[in-house]
């Protein structure tokens, strides 16, 4: 049996190749037949370039149908898809290329010069270009290939993708996901959320992240349904497109933006049978306001790069405000104390999960992988939460001080490292403070030296310097200059004290 995820997609859609898969903002459609042919051409190109099954295909491009086709081509050819956020800067991309050693790097045209330099340095044999309109050398070369391709046989545990997450240590880790990891999670979600071939998903999420790529696209492809495939979230586009859709998936920010539009009401949401939220906590006030406005309860779910979705509120049963729902079928979830003993219902502790969707480990980091699993095979999520008597999970915080701003993860250590290297800085602590629009706003608390250089530091200057080195979503919204950081008896900076102090 071929465990290749694409073989499972095509088993579903093959009988109706004329059916639309992607519907674009300008009304053009990509049928399943179009997708199948285009991914065959690209898969043939990957082999023609000399890539072998198991090789990584690193991709840092804007969202487009062709970018999605590249993901499918990579699956079909048995390669390992490695999407990167387009916001990453040269220094960040350099690390990913060096670490993953891909056989091909596909980038945006404006990055091509840097990409060629980095590729030469890190021994990446090929770089190709894809722009936001789906054009570039990738597509030009694929056009010369045959549109017939026999999807390569893969075993269940063979890798389908590597998605980089970050750690508080500052070093990004590549989460290795197998074909079976992705298939099992998509199957579970399709059944749990009652996806049918008649569904039309309004897709406004980025596709370099599990939420937009694996949750949204894999569910669509596995049921042979359709997506209104938009380049990004824009509230006016969402209002215009919602009446053509049946399912919407978003990060909490999308919901607060919809609610900020006075015209958004029950009528705007009439055709939608399911609103899903995740990637960051949905505020109770958003959940309640949304229900008052539309009569619908947003379904909140919880998961992470290392395994897709772990829990979900029920489709048919009660969706509880503030909860991410019970464990999904097939997923075992437990909450334990610092000693690994099960917590009583209602008592917060470390969230651990096990299931067929849990990743195969961190790329070339066996020690790190071993650390993140318990001896009985549960994955330590690093999140803190509690379960109620009915098995609903409530997340209270992130053990690792991860900041989630606009649905994107920001790892404080990475920003602290950049600030700490600036002349005149003694140390810094980066925290997230509640923000009505972004969920959390990145805030840096910085201790200066008593020197000329220290005296010359300013909020504006520090923000500008970080912006030169890191993606815009990581740049602090505020910098607060202080004389010292609060510490506990063990010498650890007390970020909770800082958060409380700067909440307002
Ligand atoms: P990522 O790997 O980028 O998907 O980030 C995973 C992290 O996002 C999780 O470990 C949680 O801390 C957080 N997260 C995801 N979904 C939710 C949710 N519904 N509520 C609260 N936190 C969430």
Boltz pocket constraint, residues with backbone or C-beta under 6 A from the ligand:
constraints:
  - pocket:
      binder: B
      contacts: [[A, 165], [A, 210], [A, 277], [A, 278], [A, 279], [A, 280], [A, 281], [A, 282], [A, 300], [A, 301], [A, 302], [A, 303], [A, 304], [A, 305], [A, 306], [A, 324], [A, 381], [A, 383], [A, 395], [A, 397], [A, 398], [A, 402], [A, 407], [A, 409]]
      max_distance: 6.0
